[in-house]
């Protein structure tokens, strides 16, 4: 690569509108993919959580300048939306079949083939993390690595199953009502940023709440039904050979699930980052917490931020905050070990 690639200027205001939408017809219906960046670069695909799309699930991370430099310098980003979750989506026809999680994973391989992509890096949040993990199990040769945020791998517990059934009933009878919004916001964010009688909810939560009004209830219901019927994929985790980096907020309702998943992955290729005072959606609530772990994870693939951005003065993570195991030579390409990252609560504000 030439000298022009040594430094990439990222105009944060153009990260969202600068992408180009492709609507791809697959064997399981159409899928919207927003492509941002130079398609000659390696591919990073993203998949959001329930009722979200790339704007409401990943813009916090991609609007973080240091992370934007790291990711957009090294990758062309392909933001995949679950069916009917893209911006401006119409309601899916009622007669269309409800897809399974396997169907959703199979859509991804068709998307990769459409763009002529080989092996890709994957980043997913909660339900999206499950879909990408399942995809990695089914098509191991097409996945370079997994970056999973508050992931799922087991079938729903009775508690989660019942909670999801309540949300399905709310969607059917009332649509995106206030109670359903509250259920979803509890799924995504910690109590601290959701607000209280004394403190208003954060700007991030307010923006997410507004975005939920744009989703079609029937489309959310379809994705939720697929996730609520998901099988346990724990047994397949040991067979994954790609490196896996897991982030989870310590206040996430899926914290235990992420710990369980980490324990079942091959420790030679996986690492866990727990983020203090944070809910499930680390990409939005504390995106700076992801920066340094992502940097060291990418080093294992020979990928770096441009030299002009080596310092990270705005990141709450300094090397002293990171477990020494992550900074060891082993973790820079040979091995990744389970770690914990603790972040001062002051950065959750």
C-alpha positions as CSV (number, residue, x, y, z in Angstrom):
1,X,0.0,0.0,0.0
2,X,1.3,3.5,-0.8
3,X,2.1,6.4,1.4
4,X,-1.5,7.7,1.1
5,X,-2.6,5.0,3.4
6,X,-0.3,6.1,6.2
7,X,-2.8,8.6,7.4
8,X,-6.6,8.7,6.9
9,X,-8.6,11.9,7.6
10,X,-12.0,11.0,9.0
11,X,-14.7,13.6,8.9
12,X,-16.9,12.4,11.8
13,X,-20.0,14.2,10.4
14,X,-19.8,12.1,7.2
15,X,-19.4,8.7,8.8
16,X,-23.2,8.1,8.7
17,X,-24.3,9.8,5.5
18,X,-21.2,8.8,3.6
19,X,-22.2,5.1,3.3
20,X,-24.0,3.6,0.3
21,X,-27.0,1.4,0.8
22,X,-27.3,-1.9,-1.1
23,X,-30.5,-3.9,-0.9
24,X,-29.6,-7.5,-1.5
25,X,-32.1,-10.2,-2.5
26,X,-31.2,-13.5,-0.7
27,X,-32.9,-16.8,-0.5
28,X,-34.6,-15.6,2.7
29,X,-35.7,-12.2,1.6
30,X,-34.1,-8.8,1.1
31,X,-31.4,-7.4,3.4
32,X,-30.2,-3.8,3.6
33,X,-26.4,-3.3,3.8
34,X,-24.7,0.1,4.3
35,X,-21.2,0.0,2.9
36,X,-18.7,2.6,4.2
37,X,-15.1,2.9,3.1
38,X,-12.7,1.6,0.5
39,X,-13.9,-1.8,-0.8
40,X,-10.3,-2.8,-1.6
41,X,-9.7,-3.0,2.2
42,X,-10.5,-6.0,4.4
43,X,-14.1,-6.3,5.3
44,X,-15.7,-5.7,8.7
45,X,-19.3,-6.7,9.0
46,X,-21.6,-5.5,11.8
47,X,-24.9,-6.9,13.1
48,X,-27.0,-5.0,15.7
49,X,-29.2,-6.0,18.6
50,X,-33.0,-6.4,18.6
51,X,-34.9,-3.3,17.3
52,X,-31.7,-1.5,16.4
53,X,-29.8,-0.8,13.2
54,X,-26.2,0.4,12.6
55,X,-27.1,4.0,13.5
56,X,-28.6,3.3,16.9
57,X,-26.2,0.4,17.7
58,X,-22.8,1.4,16.4
59,X,-22.6,5.1,15.7
60,X,-21.3,5.8,19.3
61,X,-18.2,3.6,18.5
62,X,-17.8,5.0,15.0
63,X,-18.2,8.6,16.1
64,X,-15.4,8.0,18.7
65,X,-12.5,9.6,16.7
66,X,-9.8,7.1,17.9
67,X,-12.0,4.1,17.1
68,X,-13.0,5.6,13.8
69,X,-9.3,6.0,12.8
70,X,-8.5,2.4,13.9
71,X,-11.5,0.8,12.1
72,X,-11.9,2.9,9.0
73,X,-8.2,3.0,8.4
74,X,-8.1,-0.8,8.2
75,X,-11.5,-1.9,7.0
76,X,-14.3,-1.3,4.6
77,X,-17.4,-1.6,6.9
78,X,-20.5,-3.4,5.9
79,X,-23.4,-2.6,8.2
80,X,-26.0,-5.4,8.0
81,X,-29.5,-4.7,9.3
82,X,-31.8,-7.5,10.4
83,X,-34.7,-7.7,8.0
84,X,-37.0,-4.7,8.4
85,X,-34.7,-2.9,10.8
86,X,-33.0,-0.6,8.2
87,X,-33.8,3.2,8.2
88,X,-37.1,3.9,6.6
89,X,-38.1,0.2,6.4
90,X,-41.7,-0.7,5.5
91,X,-43.5,-3.5,7.4
92,X,-42.7,-7.0,6.1
93,X,-45.6,-8.7,4.4
94,X,-47.5,-10.8,7.0
95,X,-47.5,-13.8,4.6
96,X,-43.7,-13.8,4.4
97,X,-42.3,-16.7,6.5
98,X,-40.8,-15.9,9.9
99,X,-37.0,-16.5,9.6
100,X,-35.0,-18.7,12.0
101,X,-31.6,-17.8,13.4
102,X,-30.1,-20.2,10.8
103,X,-31.9,-18.4,8.0
104,X,-30.5,-15.1,9.3
105,X,-27.0,-16.6,9.4
106,X,-27.4,-18.0,5.9
107,X,-28.3,-14.5,4.6
108,X,-24.9,-13.3,5.6
109,X,-23.1,-15.8,3.4
110,X,-25.2,-14.6,0.5
111,X,-24.2,-11.0,1.3
112,X,-20.5,-11.9,1.4
113,X,-20.8,-13.7,-2.0
114,X,-22.7,-10.8,-3.5
115,X,-19.9,-8.4,-2.6
116,X,-17.2,-11.0,-3.6
117,X,-15.8,-11.0,0.0
118,X,-13.6,-13.8,1.4
119,X,-12.9,-14.0,5.1
120,X,-14.3,-11.1,7.1
121,X,-14.0,-9.6,10.6
122,X,-17.3,-9.6,12.5
123,X,-18.8,-7.3,15.1
124,X,-22.1,-7.9,16.7
125,X,-24.2,-6.9,19.8
126,X,-26.3,-9.3,21.8
127,X,-28.7,-10.8,19.4
128,X,-26.5,-9.7,16.5
129,X,-23.5,-11.3,18.3
130,X,-25.4,-14.6,18.4
131,X,-26.2,-14.5,14.7
132,X,-22.5,-13.8,13.8
133,X,-21.3,-16.5,16.2
134,X,-23.7,-19.0,14.5
135,X,-22.4,-17.8,11.1
136,X,-18.8,-18.4,12.2
137,X,-19.7,-21.9,13.2
138,X,-21.4,-22.7,9.9
139,X,-18.9,-21.0,7.7
140,X,-15.6,-21.1,9.6
141,X,-13.4,-20.4,6.6
142,X,-15.3,-17.0,6.0
143,X,-14.5,-15.5,9.4
144,X,-11.2,-13.9,10.4
145,X,-12.3,-12.9,13.9
146,X,-15.2,-12.1,16.2
147,X,-15.8,-9.0,18.2
148,X,-18.8,-9.7,20.3
149,X,-20.6,-7.3,22.7
150,X,-22.7,-8.8,25.5
151,X,-23.2,-11.9,23.4
152,X,-25.7,-14.8,23.7
153,X,-24.9,-18.5,23.1
154,X,-27.4,-20.5,25.2
155,X,-31.1,-21.0,24.5
156,X,-33.3,-18.5,26.4
157,X,-33.7,-19.2,30.1
158,X,-37.3,-19.4,31.3
159,X,-36.9,-15.8,32.6
160,X,-35.7,-14.4,29.3
161,X,-38.2,-16.5,27.3
162,X,-41.1,-15.1,29.4
163,X,-39.7,-11.6,29.2
164,X,-39.5,-11.9,25.4
165,X,-43.1,-13.2,25.3
166,X,-44.3,-10.1,27.2
167,X,-42.5,-7.9,24.7
168,X,-44.1,-9.9,21.8
169,X,-47.5,-9.3,23.3
170,X,-46.8,-5.6,23.7
171,X,-45.7,-5.4,20.1
172,X,-48.8,-7.2,18.9
173,X,-51.4,-5.3,20.9
174,X,-49.8,-1.9,21.5
175,X,-46.9,-1.4,19.1
176,X,-43.9,0.6,20.3
177,X,-45.6,1.8,23.5
178,X,-43.8,3.4,26.5
179,X,-43.6,0.1,28.5
180,X,-42.0,-1.7,25.6
181,X,-39.5,1.1,25.1
182,X,-38.6,0.8,28.8
183,X,-38.1,-2.9,28.4
184,X,-35.8,-2.4,25.5
185,X,-33.8,0.4,27.1
186,X,-33.3,-1.8,30.1
187,X,-31.9,-4.4,27.8
188,X,-29.4,-2.0,26.2
189,X,-28.3,0.4,28.9
190,X,-27.3,0.6,32.6
191,X,-29.5,2.2,35.1
192,X,-27.1,5.1,35.5
193,X,-27.6,6.4,32.0
194,X,-31.3,5.6,31.8
195,X,-32.0,8.3,34.3
196,X,-34.1,8.7,37.4
197,X,-36.2,11.3,39.2
198,X,-33.0,13.2,40.1
199,X,-31.1,12.8,36.9
200,X,-32.4,12.9,33.3
201,X,-31.6,10.1,30.9
202,X,-28.5,10.6,28.8
203,X,-28.4,12.0,25.3
204,X,-27.5,8.6,24.1
205,X,-30.5,7.0,25.7
206,X,-32.8,9.8,24.4
207,X,-31.5,9.3,20.8
208,X,-32.0,5.5,21.0
209,X,-35.5,6.0,22.4
210,X,-36.4,8.3,19.4
211,X,-35.0,5.7,17.0
212,X,-37.2,3.0,18.4
213,X,-40.2,5.0,17.3
214,X,-39.1,4.5,13.7
215,X,-39.2,0.7,13.8
216,X,-42.1,-1.2,12.6
217,X,-43.6,-3.4,15.4
218,X,-44.2,-6.4,13.1
219,X,-40.5,-6.4,11.9
220,X,-39.2,-6.3,15.5
221,X,-41.6,-9.1,16.4
222,X,-40.1,-11.3,13.7
223,X,-36.5,-10.8,14.8
224,X,-37.5,-11.3,18.5
225,X,-39.4,-14.6,17.6
226,X,-36.3,-15.9,15.9
227,X,-34.1,-15.0,18.9
228,X,-36.6,-16.4,21.4
229,X,-36.5,-19.7,19.5
230,X,-32.7,-19.9,19.2
231,X,-30.9,-23.2,20.1
232,X,-28.0,-23.5,22.4
233,X,-24.8,-23.3,20.4
234,X,-22.4,-23.8,23.4
235,X,-21.1,-27.1,22.1
236,X,-19.8,-25.5,18.9
237,X,-17.8,-22.8,20.6
238,X,-14.7,-25.0,21.1
239,X,-14.5,-25.7,17.4
240,X,-14.1,-22.0,16.6
241,X,-10.6,-21.3,15.5
242,X,-10.9,-17.5,14.9
243,X,-9.8,-15.1,17.5
244,X,-12.7,-13.8,19.6
245,X,-12.8,-10.6,21.7
246,X,-15.8,-10.3,24.0
247,X,-17.0,-7.1,25.7
248,X,-19.7,-7.0,28.3
249,X,-20.9,-4.4,30.7
250,X,-21.0,-5.5,34.3
251,X,-24.6,-4.3,34.6
252,X,-25.8,-6.0,31.4
253,X,-28.7,-8.5,31.9
254,X,-26.5,-10.8,29.7
255,X,-23.4,-10.5,31.8
256,X,-23.6,-14.1,33.1
257,X,-24.2,-15.4,29.5
258,X,-21.0,-13.6,28.3
259,X,-19.0,-15.1,31.2
260,X,-20.4,-18.6,30.3
261,X,-19.5,-18.1,26.6
262,X,-16.0,-17.1,27.4
263,X,-15.5,-20.1,29.6
264,X,-16.5,-22.4,26.7
265,X,-14.2,-20.8,24.1
266,X,-10.7,-22.0,23.4
267,X,-8.6,-19.8,25.8
268,X,-5.8,-19.7,23.3
269,X,-7.9,-17.6,21.0
270,X,-10.3,-15.6,23.2
271,X,-10.3,-12.7,25.6
272,X,-12.9,-11.1,27.8
273,X,-13.2,-7.4,28.6
274,X,-15.7,-6.5,31.4
275,X,-16.6,-2.8,31.5
276,X,-17.6,-1.3,34.8
277,X,-20.7,0.8,35.3
278,X,-22.0,-0.2,31.8
279,X,-25.0,-2.0,30.4
280,X,-25.1,-4.3,27.3
281,X,-24.5,-1.8,24.5
282,X,-20.9,-0.9,25.2
283,X,-20.7,0.5,21.7
284,X,-23.0,3.3,22.7
285,X,-22.7,3.7,26.4
286,X,-18.9,3.5,26.8
287,X,-17.3,3.2,23.3
288,X,-14.0,4.6,24.5
289,X,-13.7,1.5,26.7
290,X,-13.3,-0.6,23.6
291,X,-10.5,1.3,22.0
292,X,-7.3,-0.1,23.6
293,X,-8.6,-3.8,23.7
294,X,-9.5,-3.4,20.0
295,X,-6.1,-2.0,19.2
296,X,-4.3,-4.9,20.7
297,X,-6.7,-7.4,19.2
298,X,-6.1,-5.8,15.8
299,X,-2.3,-6.1,16.3
300,X,-2.7,-9.8,16.1
301,X,-3.7,-9.3,12.5
302,X,-1.0,-6.8,11.7
303,X,-3.4,-3.9,11.8
304,X,-2.7,-0.5,13.4
305,X,-4.0,3.0,13.7
306,X,-2.2,5.6,11.6
307,X,1.0,6.8,13.4
308,X,-0.3,10.3,13.7
309,X,-3.1,9.0,16.0
310,X,-0.9,6.8,18.3
311,X,-1.7,8.7,21.4
312,X,-5.2,8.3,22.9
313,X,-5.6,11.3,25.2
314,X,-9.4,11.1,25.2
315,X,-9.6,7.4,26.0
316,X,-10.3,6.6,29.7
317,X,-8.2,3.5,29.2
318,X,-4.5,3.9,29.7
319,X,-2.1,0.9,29.7
320,X,-2.2,1.0,33.6
321,X,-5.9,0.2,33.4
322,X,-5.5,-2.9,31.3
323,X,-4.7,-6.3,32.6
324,X,-0.9,-7.0,32.0
325,X,-2.0,-10.2,30.2
326,X,-3.5,-8.2,27.4
327,X,-0.3,-6.2,27.0
328,X,2.0,-9.3,26.9
329,X,3.7,-10.4,23.7
330,X,1.5,-13.5,23.7
331,X,-1.6,-11.4,23.3
332,X,-0.3,-9.5,20.3
333,X,-1.0,-12.2,17.8
334,X,0.0,-15.5,19.3
335,X,-2.5,-15.8,22.1
336,X,-5.3,-13.9,23.8
337,X,-6.1,-14.7,27.4
338,X,-9.2,-14.1,29.5
339,X,-8.9,-10.6,31.0
340,X,-11.0,-8.1,32.9
341,X,-10.9,-4.4,32.2
342,X,-12.2,-2.0,34.8
343,X,-13.1,1.5,34.0
344,X,-13.7,4.3,36.4
345,X,-17.4,5.1,36.8
346,X,-16.7,8.7,36.0
347,X,-16.4,7.8,32.4
348,X,-20.0,6.4,32.3
349,X,-21.4,9.9,32.7
